[in-house]
């Protein structure tokens, strides 16, 4: 997908801004994959994520030893759910959340795509730099094709891929 033109924050719809804010404020997500040994069996894991510096996507840094890595190699279509933190008190049914349909790709080490993924990840998680030196870890980019956003009770919608460019640009810009 191409980079969308940046709009001033006041021109972004309220739900776009809410989703961009969610992506900025949260650092971990639930990754849903299909089990490499049994494609009928779903598998969910927690992954730290960063936003790629361009486009509509995420980057994760995962070990070859983790089940979700084999799962993504077998079936690169997956889902990534980003959710607001649970409040200390009060109802949890209206927590802001978004589930993204994604396609996984593992860039070749030291390629431009790998360098961009590494830079985006380490910008968000500088403490992870020593892990990037471990031979069994790799960067995986997750290109988002659409999302399902719940911005609160009664505020749910499907976000088509063409709208994601604006949301990701706003999230990266801090708008």
N, C-alpha and C positions, 0 to 999 in steps of 0.2 A: 504494500500500500504506500501511497505517496504521503509526504508530510503535508498536513493541512495548514492553511494560512492561520496565523495567530490572530485571535480576536481579543480586543480589550476585555478584561474580566467582567465588566458590567454588561457586556453583550452575550456572555455565555448563559444559557438557561440554568435555572436553579439546580436542576438535577445533574447537569454536566458538572457544575461547580462542586456539588456534594460528592460525586464520584471521584473527581480529581483530588479533593481533600482527603477522601478515604485512602486513595492510593499513596498519597504523601505521608499520611499519619501512621499507616500500618507497615510493618516490616516482615511479617510472616504470613503465609497463606497455606491453605490446604490444597494439596495437589492430588487430583483424582486421575488414576491411570487404570488400564486393564491389565490384569495379571498375565505375565508372559507365559506362564505354564497353563493357564486356563482363561481364555479371553472372555468367558462369561462371568468371571469373578472380578468385581471391582476392588481396587486397592487405594487407600487414602493415606497420605503422609503429610507431615508438616515440613515446609521449606521456607527459608528466608528468601526474599526476592528483592530485586532492584528493577527500576524501569530503564529500558534501553534509552540511549541518548537521542535516538531518532526512531520514528515509526510507532507502531502500535504493538508494543511487546514488552516482555519481561525477560530477565536473566536470572537463572538460578545456578548454584554451584553445588554439584552433587558427586558423591562417591560412586565408583564403579561397583562397589560392594553392596550398595543399597538396592533393594528390590525395585524401587521406582525407576532406577536407571535402566535396568533390563526391560522393564515394562515399556518405557518410552522408546527404546531401541526396537522393540517388537511392534509396537503400535504408537506412532508419534502423535496421534490425536489424544487430547487430554482435556481436563478442566482444572481451572485454578480459582479457588474461592478466597477472596479477601474480605475480612469481617472486622467491624469495629470491636474494640475491647468491651468485655462485659462490665457493666457498671457495678459498683459496690452494693448498691441497693436498687430496687425498682424492677420493672418488667424487662425481660430480655427478648420478647417476641418481636419487637420493632427495631432491633439492632440493625444499623446500616451494614449492608453487605452487597457483594457483587460476585457472580460466578462467570468466569470468562471461558469461552470455548477457545482452545489454543492448539497450535501445531508446534511440536518440538523439533528443534534442529540443533545438532552438536557441531559448532564450527571447528574447523581444523586448527590445532594449536598454532599460535603465533600468526594466524591469518588476520587480515583486517577485521573481519567479523569477530574473531576471538579477542583481538585487542580492544574492540569497542565493548564487548561483553565484560571483559575483565575490568576496564576502566569504570563502566557504570556500576558494576558490583562493588568494587573497592571504594568508590566514592561514597556509597551508602554504608559499607561494612569495612572500613580500613583495617580493623582488627583481624580480618580474615586473610590478610596478605600471606602469612606463612602457610596457610592451607592451600593457596594457589600453587605452591611449590611441590605439593604431594603428587606423586605420579598417578594415583588412582582417582584423583578428582578431575572433573571437567566442567566447563561452562556449557549450559544448555540454554538456548534462547527459545522463548515461547511466544509465537506470533498470535495475537488475539484476532479472532474473526468476528466475534459478537460477544455480547454480555447480557446477563440478566441482573438488573439492579433492583435492590430493595432499599429505598431511602428512608424507610420508616413504615409505620402501620398504614396500609392503604396506599402506599406510594411505590408501586412496583412497575417495572417496564422492561421490555427487551430493547437493548441498545444495538442497532445494526452496525456492521463494520465501518461503514462510511462516517459514522459519528465518533468512532473511537479515536480517530486522529486528533480531533479537537480536544477530547478529554485527556489523552496522553500528553499533548502539548501543554495544556493547562497544568497538569500534575507536575510535569518537569519544570515549568516556569514558576511554580509556586503560587499561581493565580487562584 
